[in-house]
């Protein structure tokens, strides 16, 4: 009958509201809900912080390696390190750069200075072309310079982000192999005296300076 149907509806509605009131008072699952909401945000922030921190550490260590190598080049009288030796020196000072000697490119050149002019570096720093099989010095300048000349050394190191698809790693400009470029620059004036490149593969020096 209609009265029985109305009574059944009333009972069902009462049970539903009773269950909802009980669920509202139950706080046992609140921690789980908060965890689900905030955990991805906290992990994203942690990954970004870790990537940024490791990027800074790599940069500082590369700069340390470049500074140490520049001191050796600037003070070397008659025996300027050749390209492989300079690479090895920078990598030993940098320490934490993966496959360092394979992934760095060194550019060293004289900076011409005119009276009343401004010393300028020509073009962007050159990095290793990982897709090329050309010799190491292809596409870069490696000059020893003469005495009392202003020189500049630029070192480009290629390395991959730790988290390439998240946060800072996803926003980096990378090459075809997923490497980003870390560049460090140092300027120095050569010491007086003769200069020649020390060939690490031979017992004599080659090249000449001023």
C-alpha positions as a printed Julia matrix, in Angstrom:
210×3 Matrix{Float64}:
   0.0    0.0     0.0
   1.09   3.64   -0.31
   1.47   3.97    3.45
   3.8    0.97    3.56
   5.89   2.37    0.71
   6.18   5.73    2.46
   7.25   3.99    5.65
   9.92   1.99    3.81
  11.22   5.17    2.18
  11.33   6.88    5.56
  13.27   3.99    7.07
  15.78   3.89    4.17
  16.28   7.66    4.28
  16.79   7.51    8.02
  19.41   4.79    7.63
  21.27   6.78    4.94
  21.4    9.96    7.04
  22.4    7.96   10.09
  25.29   6.44    8.14
  26.36   9.87    6.8
  26.33  11.37   10.31
  28.43   8.48   11.57
  30.89   8.91    8.67
  31.15  12.64    9.38
  32.07  11.98   13.01
  34.61   9.3    12.04
  38.08  10.9    11.87
  40.07   7.7    11.54
  40.87   8.21    7.84
  41.74  11.91    7.95
  45.49  11.22    8.07
  45.28   9.04    4.97
  43.46  11.75    3.02
  45.97  14.41    4.04
  48.84  12.1     3.09
  47.36  11.47   -0.37
  46.95  15.22   -0.95
  50.27  16.5     0.37
  52.72  13.66   -0.36
  53.0   14.33   -4.14
  53.54  18.04   -3.45
  56.26  17.36   -0.9
  57.97  14.83   -3.18
  57.9   17.31   -6.08
  59.52  19.97   -3.88
  62.12  17.49   -2.64
  63.03  16.42   -6.18
  63.35  20.04   -7.31
  65.53  20.91   -4.32
  67.75  17.88   -4.82
  68.2   18.59   -8.54
  68.99  22.27   -7.9
  71.45  21.4    -5.13
  73.27  18.81   -7.22
  73.39  21.23  -10.15
  75.07  23.81   -7.91
  77.55  21.26   -6.55
  78.53  20.21  -10.08
  78.97  23.85  -11.04
  81.15  24.63   -8.04
  83.33  21.57   -8.59
  83.74  22.35  -12.3
  84.76  25.9   -11.41
  87.3   24.52   -8.93
  88.77  22.27  -11.62
  88.98  25.15  -14.11
  90.64  27.48  -11.59
  93.25  24.86  -10.73
  93.99  24.17  -14.4
  94.2   27.87  -15.24
  96.81  28.38  -12.56
  98.92  25.67  -14.16
  98.56  27.2   -17.63
  99.26  30.74  -16.45
 102.42  29.85  -14.54
 103.77  27.22  -16.95
 106.94  28.69  -18.43
 107.94  26.83  -21.56
 105.61  23.85  -20.98
 101.94  24.72  -21.45
  99.81  21.59  -20.92
  98.45  20.13  -24.14
  94.73  19.5   -24.68
  94.5   15.96  -23.18
  96.62  16.95  -20.17
  94.48  20.03  -19.54
  91.34  17.94  -19.75
  92.72  15.49  -17.23
  93.72  18.32  -14.88
  90.26  19.88  -14.98
  88.54  16.54  -14.43
  90.76  15.69  -11.47
  89.87  19.01   -9.87
  86.16  18.71  -10.67
  85.86  15.18   -9.31
  82.14  14.42   -9.58
  81.44  15.04  -13.28
  80.51  11.68  -14.92
  82.64  10.63  -17.92
  84.4   13.94  -17.52
  87.16  13.69  -20.12
  84.68  12.52  -22.73
  82.05  15.17  -21.99
  84.03  18.41  -21.64
  85.22  20.79  -24.33
  87.94  23.37  -23.66
  88.24  26.62  -25.53
  91.32  28.77  -24.86
  92.1   31.83  -26.93
  93.69  35.26  -26.87
  91.51  38.3   -26.24
  92.64  41.16  -28.49
  92.75  44.49  -26.69
  92.86  47.84  -28.46
  93.55  51.19  -26.89
  90.28  52.53  -25.58
  88.51  49.3   -26.55
  86.74  46.6   -24.56
  87.87  42.98  -24.42
  85.12  40.77  -25.8
  84.6   37.05  -26.16
  83.52  35.97  -29.62
  80.43  33.78  -29.79
  78.97  31.28  -27.3
  80.97  28.57  -25.56
  81.43  25.43  -27.63
  80.38  22.06  -26.23
  81.12  18.49  -27.24
  79.07  17.24  -30.17
  78.07  13.83  -28.89
  76.74  12.86  -32.32
  80.05  13.56  -34.07
  83.08  11.32  -34.51
  85.44  14.19  -35.3
  88.68  14.79  -33.39
  88.53  16.49  -29.99
  89.88  19.85  -31.19
  87.5   20.09  -34.14
  85.38  23.22  -33.88
  87.21  24.79  -30.95
  90.2   27.08  -30.39
  93.16  26.06  -28.27
  95.82  28.77  -28.28
  98.78  28.98  -25.9
  99.17  32.74  -26.26
 102.31  34.81  -25.94
 103.78  36.36  -22.83
 101.77  39.1   -21.08
  98.68  38.41  -23.16
  95.12  38.38  -21.91
  93.68  34.89  -22.35
  90.31  33.36  -21.71
  89.42  29.74  -21.06
  85.88  28.46  -21.38
  84.97  24.94  -20.4
  81.67  23.33  -21.32
  80.72  20.11  -19.53
  77.77  17.97  -20.61
  75.8   16.04  -18.03
  72.31  14.64  -17.58
  69.71  15.72  -15.03
  69.04  13.25  -12.23
  65.26  13.62  -12.71
  64.9   14.6   -16.38
  61.08  14.57  -16.45
  60.35  16.48  -13.25
  60.75  20.05  -12.05
  64.01  21.75  -12.96
  65.22  18.78  -15.01
  62.17  19.01  -17.27
  62.81  22.7   -17.92
  66.48  22.41  -18.91
  67.66  22.85  -22.49
  69.24  19.56  -23.52
  70.9   18.04  -26.59
  69.77  14.94  -28.49
  71.22  12.69  -25.76
  69.43  14.55  -22.95
  72.56  16.39  -21.7
  72.49  19.96  -20.43
  75.53  22.24  -20.68
  77.39  23.6   -17.67
  79.84  26.36  -18.67
  82.6   27.95  -16.61
  84.88  30.78  -17.74
  88.22  32.02  -16.46
  90.4   34.89  -17.68
  94.11  35.3   -16.99
  97.26  37.05  -18.18
 100.17  34.85  -19.19
 103.42  35.19  -17.29
 106.54  36.58  -19.03
 108.78  34.04  -20.73
 108.72  31.63  -23.63
 105.68  29.42  -24.1
 105.3   26.09  -25.87
 102.79  23.28  -25.65
 103.98  20.22  -23.79
 103.01  17.15  -25.81
 101.98  14.45  -23.33
 102.39  11.77  -26.01
 106.01  12.66  -26.75
 109.21  13.52  -24.91
 109.62  16.95  -26.52
 107.52  20.08  -26.62
 105.78  21.26  -29.77
 104.49  24.64  -30.91
 105.78  28.02  -29.96
 104.66  31.11  -28.18
 105.81  34.69  -28.14
